[in-house]
């Protein structure tokens, strides 16, 4: 007789192996996990919850393996998946939703505006000559001092100051900053 014998009954197949509890359960788990996963996914509609249900079913089936191994362990595991999903529905049903009028009205910031501003800034920085761009990035984005920026670039502090001044003026023009001194003097009609 082979190590595995199949006993066929009316509508089910029971596989009996001659190995220990762990070996028999491992064979069972490998064979039934795909079907249990499909069932759990159909019940939850979420892959992660389905995996949790299958894990829970296999764990409970292993703990009861001595009682269910000779019967129909697949049906037992399926029943655990279904019951665990129903328990999840019951837990959520116990939660009472709060009245929307009583909820704190949280202001959710619009993250798209930050992305748009960064995109505008990057595009404006690309219009600067490389030397001015380096100074602006080091001085204002990396928050280095004039001396540190000069040391990093190998130029004098005066070069950093003039490049920063010219770069900021160019950025104000490109970005259309209404509060810049140049746009204020132009609106007043005075030349600088």
Biotite code that builds the C-alpha atoms (Angstrom):
import biotite.structure as struc

atoms = struc.array([
    struc.Atom([0.000, 0.000, 0.000], chain_id="A", res_id=1, res_name="UNK", atom_name="CA", element="C"),
    struc.Atom([1.306, 3.461, -0.865], chain_id="A", res_id=2, res_name="UNK", atom_name="CA", element="C"),
    struc.Atom([2.056, 6.130, 1.776], chain_id="A", res_id=3, res_name="UNK", atom_name="CA", element="C"),
    struc.Atom([-1.056, 7.986, 0.730], chain_id="A", res_id=4, res_name="UNK", atom_name="CA", element="C"),
    struc.Atom([-4.419, 6.326, 0.339], chain_id="A", res_id=5, res_name="UNK", atom_name="CA", element="C"),
    struc.Atom([-7.531, 8.023, -0.881], chain_id="A", res_id=6, res_name="UNK", atom_name="CA", element="C"),
    struc.Atom([-10.848, 7.106, 0.609], chain_id="A", res_id=7, res_name="UNK", atom_name="CA", element="C"),
    struc.Atom([-13.627, 8.222, -1.674], chain_id="A", res_id=8, res_name="UNK", atom_name="CA", element="C"),
    struc.Atom([-17.024, 8.754, -0.169], chain_id="A", res_id=9, res_name="UNK", atom_name="CA", element="C"),
    struc.Atom([-20.163, 10.104, -1.781], chain_id="A", res_id=10, res_name="UNK", atom_name="CA", element="C"),
    struc.Atom([-19.040, 13.647, -2.697], chain_id="A", res_id=11, res_name="UNK", atom_name="CA", element="C"),
    struc.Atom([-15.769, 14.220, -0.926], chain_id="A", res_id=12, res_name="UNK", atom_name="CA", element="C"),
    struc.Atom([-12.222, 12.982, -1.020], chain_id="A", res_id=13, res_name="UNK", atom_name="CA", element="C"),
    struc.Atom([-10.282, 12.538, 2.182], chain_id="A", res_id=14, res_name="UNK", atom_name="CA", element="C"),
    struc.Atom([-6.535, 12.222, 1.862], chain_id="A", res_id=15, res_name="UNK", atom_name="CA", element="C"),
    struc.Atom([-4.744, 10.335, 4.601], chain_id="A", res_id=16, res_name="UNK", atom_name="CA", element="C"),
    struc.Atom([-0.991, 10.425, 4.849], chain_id="A", res_id=17, res_name="UNK", atom_name="CA", element="C"),
    struc.Atom([1.206, 8.259, 6.998], chain_id="A", res_id=18, res_name="UNK", atom_name="CA", element="C"),
    struc.Atom([3.291, 11.213, 8.244], chain_id="A", res_id=19, res_name="UNK", atom_name="CA", element="C"),
    struc.Atom([2.922, 13.088, 11.503], chain_id="A", res_id=20, res_name="UNK", atom_name="CA", element="C"),
    struc.Atom([0.436, 15.805, 12.321], chain_id="A", res_id=21, res_name="UNK", atom_name="CA", element="C"),
    struc.Atom([2.621, 18.591, 10.908], chain_id="A", res_id=22, res_name="UNK", atom_name="CA", element="C"),
    struc.Atom([3.287, 16.782, 7.617], chain_id="A", res_id=23, res_name="UNK", atom_name="CA", element="C"),
    struc.Atom([-0.353, 15.918, 7.098], chain_id="A", res_id=24, res_name="UNK", atom_name="CA", element="C"),
    struc.Atom([-1.469, 19.449, 7.904], chain_id="A", res_id=25, res_name="UNK", atom_name="CA", element="C"),
    struc.Atom([1.181, 20.965, 5.622], chain_id="A", res_id=26, res_name="UNK", atom_name="CA", element="C"),
    struc.Atom([-0.088, 18.858, 2.725], chain_id="A", res_id=27, res_name="UNK", atom_name="CA", element="C"),
    struc.Atom([-3.637, 19.922, 3.542], chain_id="A", res_id=28, res_name="UNK", atom_name="CA", element="C"),
    struc.Atom([-2.682, 23.612, 3.768], chain_id="A", res_id=29, res_name="UNK", atom_name="CA", element="C"),
    struc.Atom([-0.811, 23.563, 0.447], chain_id="A", res_id=30, res_name="UNK", atom_name="CA", element="C"),
    struc.Atom([-3.742, 21.898, -1.272], chain_id="A", res_id=31, res_name="UNK", atom_name="CA", element="C"),
    struc.Atom([-6.536, 24.071, 0.144], chain_id="A", res_id=32, res_name="UNK", atom_name="CA", element="C"),
    struc.Atom([-4.964, 27.526, 0.456], chain_id="A", res_id=33, res_name="UNK", atom_name="CA", element="C"),
    struc.Atom([-5.816, 28.627, -3.115], chain_id="A", res_id=34, res_name="UNK", atom_name="CA", element="C"),
    struc.Atom([-9.492, 27.688, -2.722], chain_id="A", res_id=35, res_name="UNK", atom_name="CA", element="C"),
    struc.Atom([-9.696, 29.276, 0.734], chain_id="A", res_id=36, res_name="UNK", atom_name="CA", element="C"),
    struc.Atom([-8.047, 32.423, -0.639], chain_id="A", res_id=37, res_name="UNK", atom_name="CA", element="C"),
    struc.Atom([-10.609, 32.700, -3.435], chain_id="A", res_id=38, res_name="UNK", atom_name="CA", element="C"),
    struc.Atom([-13.461, 32.242, -0.973], chain_id="A", res_id=39, res_name="UNK", atom_name="CA", element="C"),
    struc.Atom([-12.037, 34.818, 1.426], chain_id="A", res_id=40, res_name="UNK", atom_name="CA", element="C"),
    struc.Atom([-11.442, 37.321, -1.354], chain_id="A", res_id=41, res_name="UNK", atom_name="CA", element="C"),
    struc.Atom([-14.989, 36.915, -2.624], chain_id="A", res_id=42, res_name="UNK", atom_name="CA", element="C"),
    struc.Atom([-16.293, 37.503, 0.892], chain_id="A", res_id=43, res_name="UNK", atom_name="CA", element="C"),
    struc.Atom([-14.134, 40.549, 1.649], chain_id="A", res_id=44, res_name="UNK", atom_name="CA", element="C"),
    struc.Atom([-13.243, 42.100, -1.692], chain_id="A", res_id=45, res_name="UNK", atom_name="CA", element="C"),
    struc.Atom([-9.843, 42.955, -0.191], chain_id="A", res_id=46, res_name="UNK", atom_name="CA", element="C"),
    struc.Atom([-6.720, 40.895, -0.742], chain_id="A", res_id=47, res_name="UNK", atom_name="CA", element="C"),
    struc.Atom([-5.190, 41.758, 2.633], chain_id="A", res_id=48, res_name="UNK", atom_name="CA", element="C"),
    struc.Atom([-8.303, 40.908, 4.637], chain_id="A", res_id=49, res_name="UNK", atom_name="CA", element="C"),
    struc.Atom([-8.637, 37.717, 2.633], chain_id="A", res_id=50, res_name="UNK", atom_name="CA", element="C"),
    struc.Atom([-5.095, 36.689, 3.568], chain_id="A", res_id=51, res_name="UNK", atom_name="CA", element="C"),
    struc.Atom([-5.877, 37.371, 7.224], chain_id="A", res_id=52, res_name="UNK", atom_name="CA", element="C"),
    struc.Atom([-9.006, 35.217, 7.053], chain_id="A", res_id=53, res_name="UNK", atom_name="CA", element="C"),
    struc.Atom([-7.126, 32.338, 5.410], chain_id="A", res_id=54, res_name="UNK", atom_name="CA", element="C"),
    struc.Atom([-4.370, 32.575, 7.995], chain_id="A", res_id=55, res_name="UNK", atom_name="CA", element="C"),
    struc.Atom([-6.922, 32.537, 10.792], chain_id="A", res_id=56, res_name="UNK", atom_name="CA", element="C"),
    struc.Atom([-8.708, 29.538, 9.246], chain_id="A", res_id=57, res_name="UNK", atom_name="CA", element="C"),
    struc.Atom([-5.481, 27.562, 8.839], chain_id="A", res_id=58, res_name="UNK", atom_name="CA", element="C"),
    struc.Atom([-4.448, 28.383, 12.395], chain_id="A", res_id=59, res_name="UNK", atom_name="CA", element="C"),
    struc.Atom([-7.756, 27.245, 13.879], chain_id="A", res_id=60, res_name="UNK", atom_name="CA", element="C"),
    struc.Atom([-7.813, 24.155, 11.669], chain_id="A", res_id=61, res_name="UNK", atom_name="CA", element="C"),
    struc.Atom([-4.322, 23.208, 12.836], chain_id="A", res_id=62, res_name="UNK", atom_name="CA", element="C"),
    struc.Atom([-5.354, 23.582, 16.474], chain_id="A", res_id=63, res_name="UNK", atom_name="CA", element="C"),
    struc.Atom([-8.340, 21.273, 15.856], chain_id="A", res_id=64, res_name="UNK", atom_name="CA", element="C"),
    struc.Atom([-6.463, 18.946, 13.497], chain_id="A", res_id=65, res_name="UNK", atom_name="CA", element="C"),
    struc.Atom([-6.788, 15.928, 15.763], chain_id="A", res_id=66, res_name="UNK", atom_name="CA", element="C"),
    struc.Atom([-10.595, 16.173, 15.618], chain_id="A", res_id=67, res_name="UNK", atom_name="CA", element="C"),
    struc.Atom([-11.066, 17.191, 11.975], chain_id="A", res_id=68, res_name="UNK", atom_name="CA", element="C"),
    struc.Atom([-8.268, 15.419, 10.100], chain_id="A", res_id=69, res_name="UNK", atom_name="CA", element="C"),
    struc.Atom([-10.223, 12.219, 9.558], chain_id="A", res_id=70, res_name="UNK", atom_name="CA", element="C"),
    struc.Atom([-13.431, 14.024, 8.610], chain_id="A", res_id=71, res_name="UNK", atom_name="CA", element="C"),
    struc.Atom([-13.638, 16.866, 6.139], chain_id="A", res_id=72, res_name="UNK", atom_name="CA", element="C"),
    struc.Atom([-11.006, 19.452, 7.113], chain_id="A", res_id=73, res_name="UNK", atom_name="CA", element="C"),
    struc.Atom([-11.690, 21.547, 3.998], chain_id="A", res_id=74, res_name="UNK", atom_name="CA", element="C"),
    struc.Atom([-15.294, 22.116, 5.018], chain_id="A", res_id=75, res_name="UNK", atom_name="CA", element="C"),
    struc.Atom([-14.123, 22.950, 8.527], chain_id="A", res_id=76, res_name="UNK", atom_name="CA", element="C"),
    struc.Atom([-11.639, 25.527, 7.196], chain_id="A", res_id=77, res_name="UNK", atom_name="CA", element="C"),
    struc.Atom([-14.244, 27.035, 4.836], chain_id="A", res_id=78, res_name="UNK", atom_name="CA", element="C"),
    struc.Atom([-16.683, 27.368, 7.725], chain_id="A", res_id=79, res_name="UNK", atom_name="CA", element="C"),
    struc.Atom([-14.013, 29.170, 9.758], chain_id="A", res_id=80, res_name="UNK", atom_name="CA", element="C"),
    struc.Atom([-13.421, 31.641, 6.886], chain_id="A", res_id=81, res_name="UNK", atom_name="CA", element="C"),
    struc.Atom([-17.145, 32.367, 6.621], chain_id="A", res_id=82, res_name="UNK", atom_name="CA", element="C"),
    struc.Atom([-17.632, 32.661, 10.388], chain_id="A", res_id=83, res_name="UNK", atom_name="CA", element="C"),
    struc.Atom([-14.611, 34.931, 10.777], chain_id="A", res_id=84, res_name="UNK", atom_name="CA", element="C"),
    struc.Atom([-15.966, 37.210, 8.062], chain_id="A", res_id=85, res_name="UNK", atom_name="CA", element="C"),
    struc.Atom([-19.381, 37.313, 9.728], chain_id="A", res_id=86, res_name="UNK", atom_name="CA", element="C"),
    struc.Atom([-17.699, 38.138, 13.049], chain_id="A", res_id=87, res_name="UNK", atom_name="CA", element="C"),
    struc.Atom([-15.996, 41.048, 11.291], chain_id="A", res_id=88, res_name="UNK", atom_name="CA", element="C"),
    struc.Atom([-19.367, 42.347, 10.118], chain_id="A", res_id=89, res_name="UNK", atom_name="CA", element="C"),
    struc.Atom([-20.781, 42.047, 13.624], chain_id="A", res_id=90, res_name="UNK", atom_name="CA", element="C"),
    struc.Atom([-17.883, 43.948, 15.170], chain_id="A", res_id=91, res_name="UNK", atom_name="CA", element="C"),
    struc.Atom([-18.308, 46.814, 12.764], chain_id="A", res_id=92, res_name="UNK", atom_name="CA", element="C"),
    struc.Atom([-22.057, 46.850, 13.249], chain_id="A", res_id=93, res_name="UNK", atom_name="CA", element="C"),
    struc.Atom([-21.564, 47.373, 16.983], chain_id="A", res_id=94, res_name="UNK", atom_name="CA", element="C"),
    struc.Atom([-19.716, 50.563, 16.288], chain_id="A", res_id=95, res_name="UNK", atom_name="CA", element="C"),
    struc.Atom([-22.186, 53.390, 16.333], chain_id="A", res_id=96, res_name="UNK", atom_name="CA", element="C"),
    struc.Atom([-21.449, 56.077, 13.801], chain_id="A", res_id=97, res_name="UNK", atom_name="CA", element="C"),
    struc.Atom([-21.195, 59.581, 15.205], chain_id="A", res_id=98, res_name="UNK", atom_name="CA", element="C"),
    struc.Atom([-23.585, 62.267, 14.180], chain_id="A", res_id=99, res_name="UNK", atom_name="CA", element="C"),
    struc.Atom([-21.908, 64.286, 11.415], chain_id="A", res_id=100, res_name="UNK", atom_name="CA", element="C"),
    struc.Atom([-23.058, 67.508, 13.090], chain_id="A", res_id=101, res_name="UNK", atom_name="CA", element="C"),
    struc.Atom([-21.053, 66.579, 16.199], chain_id="A", res_id=102, res_name="UNK", atom_name="CA", element="C"),
    struc.Atom([-17.861, 65.748, 14.356], chain_id="A", res_id=103, res_name="UNK", atom_name="CA", element="C"),
    struc.Atom([-14.972, 68.152, 14.497], chain_id="A", res_id=104, res_name="UNK", atom_name="CA", element="C"),
    struc.Atom([-14.720, 69.974, 11.209], chain_id="A", res_id=105, res_name="UNK", atom_name="CA", element="C"),
    struc.Atom([-11.122, 69.293, 10.315], chain_id="A", res_id=106, res_name="UNK", atom_name="CA", element="C"),
    struc.Atom([-9.540, 71.449, 7.681], chain_id="A", res_id=107, res_name="UNK", atom_name="CA", element="C"),
    struc.Atom([-7.783, 69.182, 5.240], chain_id="A", res_id=108, res_name="UNK", atom_name="CA", element="C"),
    struc.Atom([-5.072, 70.935, 3.334], chain_id="A", res_id=109, res_name="UNK", atom_name="CA", element="C"),
    struc.Atom([-4.991, 70.589, -0.396], chain_id="A", res_id=110, res_name="UNK", atom_name="CA", element="C"),
    struc.Atom([-1.736, 68.809, -1.182], chain_id="A", res_id=111, res_name="UNK", atom_name="CA", element="C"),
    struc.Atom([-1.956, 69.562, -4.889], chain_id="A", res_id=112, res_name="UNK", atom_name="CA", element="C"),
    struc.Atom([-1.177, 73.231, -4.363], chain_id="A", res_id=113, res_name="UNK", atom_name="CA", element="C"),
    struc.Atom([2.139, 72.316, -2.717], chain_id="A", res_id=114, res_name="UNK", atom_name="CA", element="C"),
    struc.Atom([3.037, 70.097, -5.645], chain_id="A", res_id=115, res_name="UNK", atom_name="CA", element="C"),
    struc.Atom([2.125, 72.853, -8.100], chain_id="A", res_id=116, res_name="UNK", atom_name="CA", element="C"),
    struc.Atom([4.217, 75.416, -6.225], chain_id="A", res_id=117, res_name="UNK", atom_name="CA", element="C"),
    struc.Atom([7.223, 73.072, -6.175], chain_id="A", res_id=118, res_name="UNK", atom_name="CA", element="C"),
    struc.Atom([6.798, 72.426, -9.879], chain_id="A", res_id=119, res_name="UNK", atom_name="CA", element="C"),
    struc.Atom([6.699, 76.167, -10.592], chain_id="A", res_id=120, res_name="UNK", atom_name="CA", element="C"),
    struc.Atom([9.795, 76.708, -8.477], chain_id="A", res_id=121, res_name="UNK", atom_name="CA", element="C"),
    struc.Atom([11.740, 73.941, -10.209], chain_id="A", res_id=122, res_name="UNK", atom_name="CA", element="C"),
    struc.Atom([10.785, 75.300, -13.627], chain_id="A", res_id=123, res_name="UNK", atom_name="CA", element="C"),
    struc.Atom([11.797, 78.812, -12.563], chain_id="A", res_id=124, res_name="UNK", atom_name="CA", element="C"),
    struc.Atom([15.119, 77.539, -11.200], chain_id="A", res_id=125, res_name="UNK", atom_name="CA", element="C"),
    struc.Atom([15.843, 75.941, -14.579], chain_id="A", res_id=126, res_name="UNK", atom_name="CA", element="C"),
    struc.Atom([15.726, 79.380, -16.189], chain_id="A", res_id=127, res_name="UNK", atom_name="CA", element="C"),
    struc.Atom([18.638, 80.609, -14.065], chain_id="A", res_id=128, res_name="UNK", atom_name="CA", element="C"),
    struc.Atom([22.253, 80.329, -15.166], chain_id="A", res_id=129, res_name="UNK", atom_name="CA", element="C"),
    struc.Atom([24.012, 77.407, -13.435], chain_id="A", res_id=130, res_name="UNK", atom_name="CA", element="C"),
    struc.Atom([26.065, 79.604, -11.069], chain_id="A", res_id=131, res_name="UNK", atom_name="CA", element="C"),
    struc.Atom([23.009, 81.514, -9.840], chain_id="A", res_id=132, res_name="UNK", atom_name="CA", element="C"),
    struc.Atom([20.995, 78.306, -9.550], chain_id="A", res_id=133, res_name="UNK", atom_name="CA", element="C"),
    struc.Atom([23.684, 76.703, -7.376], chain_id="A", res_id=134, res_name="UNK", atom_name="CA", element="C"),
    struc.Atom([23.810, 79.737, -5.081], chain_id="A", res_id=135, res_name="UNK", atom_name="CA", element="C"),
    struc.Atom([20.009, 79.926, -4.732], chain_id="A", res_id=136, res_name="UNK", atom_name="CA", element="C"),
    struc.Atom([19.694, 76.214, -4.009], chain_id="A", res_id=137, res_name="UNK", atom_name="CA", element="C"),
    struc.Atom([22.489, 76.177, -1.439], chain_id="A", res_id=138, res_name="UNK", atom_name="CA", element="C"),
    struc.Atom([21.499, 79.443, 0.253], chain_id="A", res_id=139, res_name="UNK", atom_name="CA", element="C"),
    struc.Atom([17.724, 79.100, 0.382], chain_id="A", res_id=140, res_name="UNK", atom_name="CA", element="C"),
    struc.Atom([16.791, 75.466, -0.139], chain_id="A", res_id=141, res_name="UNK", atom_name="CA", element="C"),
    struc.Atom([19.674, 73.968, 1.875], chain_id="A", res_id=142, res_name="UNK", atom_name="CA", element="C"),
    struc.Atom([19.718, 76.978, 4.228], chain_id="A", res_id=143, res_name="UNK", atom_name="CA", element="C"),
    struc.Atom([23.503, 77.491, 4.155], chain_id="A", res_id=144, res_name="UNK", atom_name="CA", element="C"),
    struc.Atom([25.059, 80.769, 5.221], chain_id="A", res_id=145, res_name="UNK", atom_name="CA", element="C"),
    struc.Atom([26.839, 83.005, 2.713], chain_id="A", res_id=146, res_name="UNK", atom_name="CA", element="C"),
    struc.Atom([30.221, 81.869, 4.022], chain_id="A", res_id=147, res_name="UNK", atom_name="CA", element="C"),
    struc.Atom([29.275, 78.164, 3.826], chain_id="A", res_id=148, res_name="UNK", atom_name="CA", element="C"),
    struc.Atom([27.871, 78.624, 0.324], chain_id="A", res_id=149, res_name="UNK", atom_name="CA", element="C"),
    struc.Atom([31.043, 80.421, -0.776], chain_id="A", res_id=150, res_name="UNK", atom_name="CA", element="C"),
    struc.Atom([33.210, 77.655, 0.704], chain_id="A", res_id=151, res_name="UNK", atom_name="CA", element="C"),
    struc.Atom([31.071, 74.963, -0.935], chain_id="A", res_id=152, res_name="UNK", atom_name="CA", element="C"),
    struc.Atom([31.282, 76.586, -4.366], chain_id="A", res_id=153, res_name="UNK", atom_name="CA", element="C"),
    struc.Atom([34.862, 77.822, -4.017], chain_id="A", res_id=154, res_name="UNK", atom_name="CA", element="C"),
    struc.Atom([33.981, 81.477, -4.670], chain_id="A", res_id=155, res_name="UNK", atom_name="CA", element="C"),
    struc.Atom([34.087, 84.666, -2.599], chain_id="A", res_id=156, res_name="UNK", atom_name="CA", element="C"),
    struc.Atom([31.257, 85.744, -0.294], chain_id="A", res_id=157, res_name="UNK", atom_name="CA", element="C"),
    struc.Atom([30.704, 88.800, -2.526], chain_id="A", res_id=158, res_name="UNK", atom_name="CA", element="C"),
    struc.Atom([30.116, 86.506, -5.519], chain_id="A", res_id=159, res_name="UNK", atom_name="CA", element="C"),
    struc.Atom([27.547, 84.593, -3.495], chain_id="A", res_id=160, res_name="UNK", atom_name="CA", element="C"),
    struc.Atom([25.762, 87.824, -2.532], chain_id="A", res_id=161, res_name="UNK", atom_name="CA", element="C"),
    struc.Atom([25.606, 89.168, -6.079], chain_id="A", res_id=162, res_name="UNK", atom_name="CA", element="C"),
    struc.Atom([24.588, 85.804, -7.585], chain_id="A", res_id=163, res_name="UNK", atom_name="CA", element="C"),
    struc.Atom([21.873, 85.432, -4.935], chain_id="A", res_id=164, res_name="UNK", atom_name="CA", element="C"),
    struc.Atom([20.602, 88.950, -5.564], chain_id="A", res_id=165, res_name="UNK", atom_name="CA", element="C"),
    struc.Atom([20.468, 88.488, -9.340], chain_id="A", res_id=166, res_name="UNK", atom_name="CA", element="C"),
    struc.Atom([18.988, 84.991, -9.033], chain_id="A", res_id=167, res_name="UNK", atom_name="CA", element="C"),
    struc.Atom([16.222, 86.104, -6.673], chain_id="A", res_id=168, res_name="UNK", atom_name="CA", element="C"),
    struc.Atom([15.391, 89.046, -8.930], chain_id="A", res_id=169, res_name="UNK", atom_name="CA", element="C"),
    struc.Atom([15.135, 86.698, -11.905], chain_id="A", res_id=170, res_name="UNK", atom_name="CA", element="C"),
    struc.Atom([12.960, 84.241, -9.930], chain_id="A", res_id=171, res_name="UNK", atom_name="CA", element="C"),
    struc.Atom([10.625, 87.043, -8.892], chain_id="A", res_id=172, res_name="UNK", atom_name="CA", element="C"),
    struc.Atom([10.256, 88.042, -12.534], chain_id="A", res_id=173, res_name="UNK", atom_name="CA", element="C"),
    struc.Atom([9.678, 84.484, -13.734], chain_id="A", res_id=174, res_name="UNK", atom_name="CA", element="C"),
    struc.Atom([7.269, 83.618, -10.929], chain_id="A", res_id=175, res_name="UNK", atom_name="CA", element="C"),
    struc.Atom([5.462, 86.956, -11.180], chain_id="A", res_id=176, res_name="UNK", atom_name="CA", element="C"),
    struc.Atom([5.810, 87.825, -7.501], chain_id="A", res_id=177, res_name="UNK", atom_name="CA", element="C"),
    struc.Atom([3.557, 90.824, -6.835], chain_id="A", res_id=178, res_name="UNK", atom_name="CA", element="C"),
    struc.Atom([5.293, 91.720, -3.574], chain_id="A", res_id=179, res_name="UNK", atom_name="CA", element="C"),
    struc.Atom([8.755, 92.128, -5.075], chain_id="A", res_id=180, res_name="UNK", atom_name="CA", element="C"),
    struc.Atom([10.327, 95.616, -4.947], chain_id="A", res_id=181, res_name="UNK", atom_name="CA", element="C"),
    struc.Atom([10.678, 95.725, -8.738], chain_id="A", res_id=182, res_name="UNK", atom_name="CA", element="C"),
    struc.Atom([6.970, 95.150, -9.363], chain_id="A", res_id=183, res_name="UNK", atom_name="CA", element="C"),
    struc.Atom([6.043, 97.680, -6.647], chain_id="A", res_id=184, res_name="UNK", atom_name="CA", element="C"),
    struc.Atom([8.173, 100.421, -8.207], chain_id="A", res_id=185, res_name="UNK", atom_name="CA", element="C"),
    struc.Atom([6.913, 99.621, -11.679], chain_id="A", res_id=186, res_name="UNK", atom_name="CA", element="C"),
    struc.Atom([3.294, 99.918, -10.508], chain_id="A", res_id=187, res_name="UNK", atom_name="CA", element="C"),
    struc.Atom([4.006, 103.288, -8.941], chain_id="A", res_id=188, res_name="UNK", atom_name="CA", element="C"),
    struc.Atom([5.494, 104.461, -12.211], chain_id="A", res_id=189, res_name="UNK", atom_name="CA", element="C"),
    struc.Atom([8.939, 105.188, -10.854], chain_id="A", res_id=190, res_name="UNK", atom_name="CA", element="C"),
    struc.Atom([12.026, 103.720, -12.341], chain_id="A", res_id=191, res_name="UNK", atom_name="CA", element="C"),
    struc.Atom([14.741, 102.375, -10.180], chain_id="A", res_id=192, res_name="UNK", atom_name="CA", element="C"),
])
